[in-house]
């Protein structure tokens, strides 16, 4: 309710200690923000909410964002059909991040030729959840595939104003901005740990912080973090409701997580072989930031979306 800046600051600070916990809060925040946007009376008040948007391995491409019923390159397969006083939902969503014991889902799906946004109780009959299993990083956060098998939901469960395309854009942009903020926090925590380690360890009769190679690693990491922070917070006043905003958010995720990944790797190298052991927590930071590279949009997907939005704008 107070804009992007407070949320991004909080996420980055929490991620200095644990990126997975920050990711839990981020997932909760994106889904809750969509609920707060709705001016309709909600069928119930949820506590823990997950966002269901992605299908398959990627979020929607530009053509699908514009027309969810068109094969551009693939139509949205989670659909709702109205039956008198209720809807019937069928389909599936992939890689739904949330806190554990989620009690509701915000689902962005297809209603005829438009997008719709719906608030569903997690206990509705026909909702089947499958944990994705062992993951590389972000293990503190619940990640599930969700199937909707002819789920009956009331008409009042729809929380958009007859077309939720803007909510799709907003959800995608918020997701990427939050993930970028989490990546900044992970990298900042890695830099703090590297400086502390370098100030305590000796090699050749001197603390390793006096060695040129270590100085270059830590300084390079901190330079990357400064650039990443500046990139993230440059969009602090964005409303994330237009395709131009979405292109900028995609660019932020693409560039910031690459910078933060490089910073974490440099910091880990300060520890030598110890950096890959669990004792110092650096390998966890590396795993977490690596997951962020592909979560909700790989670099390949982001580059294609950025190009397509720019091309669409030039027409």
N, C-alpha and C positions, 0 to 999 in steps of 0.2 A: 504493500500500500504506500510505501515511502520511496518507490523507485528502485532502480537497480543497485545503486551505490552501497547502501547499508548491507544488502544481502551479499553482494560480492565481497565486501570487506570481511563479513562474518565467516563466509565460506573459506576464504583464503586463510584466515587466522586459525580456524579449526583444522584445516588441512595441513597446517604446519606439524601437527601432532599425528593426525590420522586422516588420510585421504578418503578411506572407506566410510568413516562416520560422516565426513563432510558431504560425501555423495548421497548418503541416506537423507540428510537434511535437504540437500538440493532437489532430489527427486520429489520429496514431500512438498517442497516450496513451489515447484513448477505446477504440479497438479492442483495445489490449493489456490494458486494465483488465478487459474482458469475458473475455479469455483467463485472466487471473489469478484471476478468480472461479470458474472451472471447477475442480472437484475430480477431473475425469476425466483419464485418461492421454491426452495429445495425440498425434495421428498423426504429427506432426513439430513441430519448433521453428522458428517463423517469425522473421524479422528485421525486415522492414518490412511493416506490416499496414494495410489499409484497412477501414473499416466500411461495409457495404452494408445500408442500412435504408430510405432514402427511395425512393419510387416516384412518378414524375411530378414535379409541381412542389412538392409538400408532403410533410412527414413524415406518419405515420399520425394520423388524427383519433381522438377518444376512443372512438367505437364500434368502430373497427378495432383500437385498442389492446386493448380488452376481448375482441373476437371477430374474429380475423383472417379468418374465413371468411364474415363477414356483409357485406352492402352497406350500411355505415354510416360514411360515405357510399360507400365503395368498398372492396371486399375486397382483401386482399393477393394479388397475381397471381404472385408468385414462390413456387412450390410444390415440394414434394418428395413423391415416391411411393416407398414401400419395395418393393424387388424382392429378396426372399431376403436375400442378404448385403450389399446396397448400396442406396443411394438414387439416384433420378434427379431432378435439379433442372432446372427450366425457369422462365423469367421474365426480368425485368430490374430493375436498380436505377439510380437517377439521382443525379447530382451526388455522386459518391464522392470525397471529399477524401483525399489521401494524400501521402506522399513519392514521389519518382520511383522507378522500378524496384521497385515493390511486389512482394513475393514471396508474399503471402497475403492472403486476405480473410476477415473475420468477417461472415457473412451471416445476417441475421435474416429468416426466411421462414416460410411456412405448411406445417405437416404435419397433414393431415386438418383438425381443428377447433381446433388449438392453434398457438402460436408455437414455433418451433425455432431454435436458434442453432448454426451450423456453421462450422468452420474449413476453408477450402479453399485449396489451393495455387493460385497465380495461373497456373500452367502446365498446369492441368487441361484436357484436350481439351473444347472446346465453350464456353470462356469467351472472349467477344469484347469488346474494350475500344475505346471511341471517345472521344478527347479532346474536351472541350466547345468547344475553340477559344479565340479571343481573348476575354479577359474584362476587365471594368472594373478590378478590383483583385484583391488576393491572388494575384498572378501568380507568386509564388515557389512556390505550392502546386499540385500536380497535381490536376486535377479531371476525372473521367471518367464516362461512362455505360457500364454493364456489362450485357451480355446473357449469360444462361445457356441454352445450347442443348443440352438433354438431357445435362447434365453428370453423369457417373457418379462418385459419391463413396462411400467406405466408411462403414459404420455408426458406426465410432469417430470419425468427423468431427463427430458431434453432441456439443456440449460443454455443453448445458443438462441439467437434471434433468426431462425430459419436458414441461416447459412453460416457455418463455422469456419470458413476459410481463413478469416483474420485470426481466429483462435489457433488454427494450425500453424500459421506463420509465427504467432506470438510464442507458442509452446516450443517450436523449434529454435527460435532465437534465444529464448530464455535458457533452454537446455545448453546451448553452446556457450553462452556467456558464463553460466554457472560453472560448467566444466573447465573453462579457461581459468576462472578464478580459483577453482580447486587445484589446478595444475600449478598456478603461481604459488599457492600455499605450500604444496609438496616441495617445490624447488627451494622456496625460502627456508623451510625446515631442514632440507638437505644442506644448504649453505651454512646454517647455524651449526649443525652437527659437524661439518667438515672443519670449520674454523676452530671449534672446541677441540677436536681430535688433533689438529695440527699444532695447537698450543700446548698439548700435553705430551706428545710423543717425541722421542729423541732419535736422531740418526747421525752418525759421524760426529758426535759430541755437541750437536746443536738441535734445538727444536726443529721439527720438519717444516714449520711455518717460515723458517729462514731460508729454506731451499728454493731456488728459482723455479723449479718445475712445479712445486706445490703452490707457490704464489700465483703462477700463471693459471693453474687449474681453478683455484678459488676465485681469482679476479675475473677470469673468463665466465665462470658460472654466475657471479654477481652482476656482471654486465648484461648477460642474457636475461636475468631476472628483472633488472631495471627496465629493459626494453619490453619484456612481457607485461609488466605492470602498467607501463604507459599505454600499451596497446589495448589492454583490457579496459582500463578506466577511461579511455577516450570515448567510449560509448555509454558512459554512465547516465546520460540524459536521454538515451534513445527509448522510444516507446515500443519498438520491435513489432510494428503492425503492418509494415509495407515490405514489398519485395526488395527494395533498396536496403532497408534495415536488415533483412534476412541475409542479403549478400554480405553486408558488413560483419554480421555476427558469424557467418561461416568463415570469413577471412580471418576473424579474430581467433576462432578455434583452431584453424589450420596453422596459423603462424605462432600463436602463443604456446600451444602444446609442443610444437617442435622446439621452440626456444627453451621451454622448461625441461623437456626431455634431455636436451643437450646439457643444461645446467646440472641436472641430477646425475648424469653420467660423469661429468667432470668432478663433481663433489665426491662421488663414489670412488673415483680413481685416487683421490687423496688418501683413502684408507688402504690402498694396495689390495692385496688378496683378502684382507679382512672385510672389505666392502661388500663382498659377495656372501658373507656369512650372516646368520640371523642375529648375532650378538649386538650389532650396532644399528640395526634397523634400516640400513641403507638399501639393502636388496628389496625390502618392502616398498620403499619409495620408488625404486626403479620399476618394480612390477606395477604399482598403482598408476604411475604416469604413462607407462606403456599401454595399459588398458584404455586410458583416456584418448589415446591416439585413434582408436577405432570405435570407441563407444558412441552410439548414435551418429554415425557418419564417419567413414574412413577418409583419409586424405584424398583418395581417388574420387569418392563420392562428392566431397566438398568442392574439389576443383571443378568437377563437371557442373555442379549446381551454380557455382560462382560464374562460370562462363555462360551458362544458359540464361541466367538472370540478366547479365550484362547485354547479351545478345537480344533478349526480349525487350529490354529498355531502349535499344537503338532502333527498333522498328517504328 
